[in-house]
């Protein structure tokens, strides 16, 4: 399906592509994969809104990308994905200033942080990674409906293999907290959201995908202690061995940022995915059921449509926002 692979970069993906006239919005665009995605898309003519948790960070990212891509069509946006009021304020402002949005890249996230609560009382990883993006997508959906061949790309992770979503206690009100289990639940939620969005909005023409970017050294790892890193490495070795691998690297081979951002940029632009709406993607290709999630594999529970629908309904209730895409 694709000539690309694990080491493909964003520039490889976009080689020869003209994105002039298409508008993209990227969350978590102040650094790492989000900023690289913004740079590569802008370099090929796209209009890009760089969203960060503060105006200062967003404006800094716009300045940095603008220096790399002179003349780029960039704008800054600020929203804290751990604060529903902040998301609502940004969405209202965005819709007032834009008639349409072609591609939303739900890239931002936090990983393996200590137990904490968002401004609205949700466990930090579930609240930020999933609920924040769920609400943002719901609020921006009118602009996506008006977009040309609209897409939503949501970052999941091979870390989804840590845990399915516990719909009875997603915020660890009763369960013992584990940073990695919480991360796994949030990343599973991201993938289930992408799949359910495709089911609900696909008939109207919207494409939705979940992406595993690979292992990349970015600010996402700022909470990792030696204990958490050792735990991650050991889990990855067991996971790789269980999938038939050697278990030695365990899918922990690092990618450069340019390769880490490539799959989400590919998902946002390639014509090759029209028949795979809702798919889980990795290494610029389709994910493989049962293969090592540290590479390009995924767990069967990412295909559980009943669970995905129940998560959607739970999410609507938690964020206080009905999300009924036209389909």
Residue pairs with C-beta under 8 A, 6 or more apart in sequence:
1 272
1 285
1 286
2 266
2 270
2 272
2 284
2 285
4 12
4 13
4 262
4 266
4 283
4 284
4 285
5 283
5 284
5 285
6 214
6 255
6 259
6 283
6 295
7 255
7 259
8 259
8 262
8 266
8 283
8 284
9 256
9 258
9 259
9 262
10 36
10 37
10 39
10 40
10 258
10 261
10 262
10 265
11 40
11 43
11 258
12 262
13 40
13 262
13 265
13 266
13 269
13 270
13 284
14 40
14 41
14 43
14 44
14 265
14 269
17 44
17 269
18 44
18 45
19 41
19 44
19 45
19 46
19 269
20 45
20 46
21 45
21 47
22 45
22 46
22 47
22 102
22 103
22 148
23 46
23 47
23 48
23 49
23 98
23 100
23 101
23 102
23 103
23 147
24 38
24 41
24 46
24 47
24 48
24 49
24 101
24 102
24 103
24 104
24 105
24 268
25 48
25 49
25 51
25 77
25 94
25 101
25 103
25 104
25 105
25 140
26 34
26 37
26 38
26 41
26 48
26 49
26 50
26 51
26 105
26 107
27 34
27 51
27 79
27 81
27 105
27 106
27 107
27 108
27 133
27 136
28 34
28 51
28 52
28 107
28 108
28 109
29 35
29 37
29 38
29 48
29 50
29 51
29 52
29 58
29 61
29 107
30 50
30 52
30 53
30 57
30 58
30 60
30 61
31 61
31 218
31 219
32 216
32 218
32 219
32 220
32 257
32 260
33 107
33 155
33 213
33 216
33 218
33 257
33 260
33 261
33 264
34 50
34 61
34 105
34 107
34 108
34 261
35 50
35 61
35 64
35 65
36 257
36 258
36 260
36 261
37 105
37 107
37 261
37 264
37 265
37 268
38 48
38 50
38 61
38 65
38 74
39 65
39 68
39 69
40 258
40 261
40 265
41 48
41 265
41 268
41 269
42 48
42 65
42 69
42 72
42 73
42 74
43 68
43 69
43 72
46 73
47 73
47 74
47 75
48 65
48 72
48 73
48 74
48 75
49 74
49 75
49 76
49 77
49 94
50 58
50 61
50 62
50 65
50 74
50 75
50 76
50 77
51 58
51 77
51 78
51 79
51 90
51 108
52 58
52 61
52 76
52 77
52 78
53 78
53 79
53 80
53 81
53 82
53 108
54 78
54 80
55 76
55 78
57 78
58 76
58 77
58 78
59 76
61 76
62 74
62 75
62 76
65 72
65 74
66 72
66 74
77 90
77 93
77 94
78 86
78 90
79 86
79 87
79 89
79 90
79 91
79 136
80 86
80 87
80 119
81 87
81 108
81 128
81 129
81 132
81 133
81 136
82 118
82 119
82 120
82 122
82 124
82 127
82 128
82 132
83 118
83 119
83 120
84 119
84 120
84 131
84 132
84 135
84 319
84 320
85 119
86 119
87 132
87 135
87 136
87 139
88 135
88 139
90 136
91 136
91 139
91 140
92 139
94 101
94 140
94 143
95 139
95 140
95 142
95 143
98 143
99 143
99 146
100 143
100 144
100 146
100 147
100 148
101 140
101 143
101 144
101 146
101 147
101 150
102 144
102 147
102 148
102 149
102 150
102 151
103 147
103 150
103 151
103 152
103 153
103 268
103 269
104 136
104 137
104 140
104 144
104 151
104 152
104 153
105 153
105 155
105 264
105 268
106 133
106 136
106 137
106 152
106 153
106 154
106 155
106 190
107 153
107 155
107 264
108 128
108 129
108 132
108 133
109 125
109 128
109 129
109 155
109 186
109 220
110 124
110 125
110 128
110 129
110 220
110 223
111 125
111 159
111 183
111 220
111 221
111 223
111 224
112 125
112 179
112 180
112 182
112 183
112 223
112 224
112 228
112 232
113 124
113 125
113 179
113 223
114 179
114 223
115 123
115 124
115 172
115 177
115 179
115 182
116 123
116 124
117 123
117 124
117 127
118 124
118 127
118 128
118 131
118 132
120 127
120 319
121 171
122 131
122 171
122 318
123 170
123 171
123 172
123 177
123 182
124 182
125 182
125 183
125 185
125 186
126 170
126 171
126 182
126 185
126 186
126 189
127 171
128 186
129 186
129 187
129 189
129 190
130 186
130 189
130 190
130 193
130 315
131 315
131 318
131 319
133 154
133 190
133 193
134 193
134 315
134 319
134 323
135 319
135 321
137 144
137 152
137 197
137 323
138 319
138 321
138 322
138 323
139 321
141 201
141 323
141 325
144 150
144 152
144 206
145 204
145 206
145 325
145 326
149 205
149 207
150 205
150 206
150 207
151 206
151 207
151 208
151 209
151 267
151 268
152 194
152 197
152 206
152 207
152 208
152 209
153 194
153 208
153 209
153 211
153 264
153 267
153 268
154 190
154 191
154 193
154 194
154 208
154 209
154 210
154 211
155 190
155 210
155 211
155 213
155 264
156 187
156 188
156 190
156 191
156 194
156 210
156 211
156 212
156 280
157 183
157 187
157 190
157 212
157 213
158 212
158 214
158 251
158 282
158 292
158 293
158 294
158 295
158 297
158 298
159 180
159 183
159 184
159 187
159 293
160 184
160 187
160 188
160 190
160 191
160 212
160 293
160 298
160 299
160 302
161 184
161 239
161 293
161 294
161 298
161 299
162 180
162 181
162 183
162 184
162 185
162 187
162 235
163 181
163 184
163 185
163 188
164 185
164 188
164 299
164 301
164 304
164 307
165 185
165 188
165 189
165 192
165 307
165 311
166 175
166 185
167 307
167 310
167 311
167 314
169 175
170 185
170 189
170 314
172 182
179 223
179 228
180 228
180 231
180 232
180 235
188 299
188 301
188 302
189 311
190 210
191 210
191 280
191 298
191 302
192 302
192 304
192 307
192 308
192 311
193 210
193 308
193 311
193 312
193 315
194 208
194 209
194 210
194 278
194 280
195 208
195 210
195 278
195 280
195 302
195 303
195 305
195 308
196 278
196 305
196 308
196 309
196 311
196 312
197 206
197 208
197 278
197 325
198 206
198 207
198 208
198 209
198 277
198 278
199 278
199 305
199 308
200 312
200 324
200 325
200 327
201 208
201 325
201 326
201 327
202 208
202 277
202 278
202 327
203 327
204 325
204 326
204 327
206 325
207 273
207 274
207 277
208 277
208 278
209 267
209 273
209 276
209 277
209 278
209 279
209 280
209 281
210 279
210 280
210 281
210 302
211 263
211 264
211 267
211 280
211 281
211 282
212 263
212 280
212 281
212 282
212 287
212 293
212 296
212 298
213 255
213 260
213 261
213 263
213 264
214 254
214 255
214 259
214 260
214 263
214 282
214 283
215 251
215 252
215 253
215 254
215 255
215 294
216 254
216 255
216 256
216 257
216 259
216 260
217 254
218 257
218 260
224 232
232 252
233 250
233 252
235 250
236 249
236 250
236 251
236 252
236 294
237 247
237 248
237 250
238 247
238 250
239 250
239 251
239 292
239 293
239 294
240 246
240 247
240 248
240 249
240 250
240 251
240 292
240 294
240 295
241 247
241 250
243 290
243 291
243 292
243 293
243 297
244 292
245 251
245 292
245 295
250 292
250 294
251 292
251 293
251 294
251 295
252 294
262 284
263 281
263 282
263 283
263 284
266 281
266 284
267 273
267 281
273 279
273 281
276 286
279 286
279 287
280 286
280 287
280 298
280 302
281 287
282 295
282 296
282 297
282 298
283 295
283 296
285 296
287 296
287 297
287 298
288 296
288 297
288 298
289 297
289 298
289 300
289 303
290 297
290 300
291 297
291 298
293 299
301 307
312 323
315 323
316 322
316 323
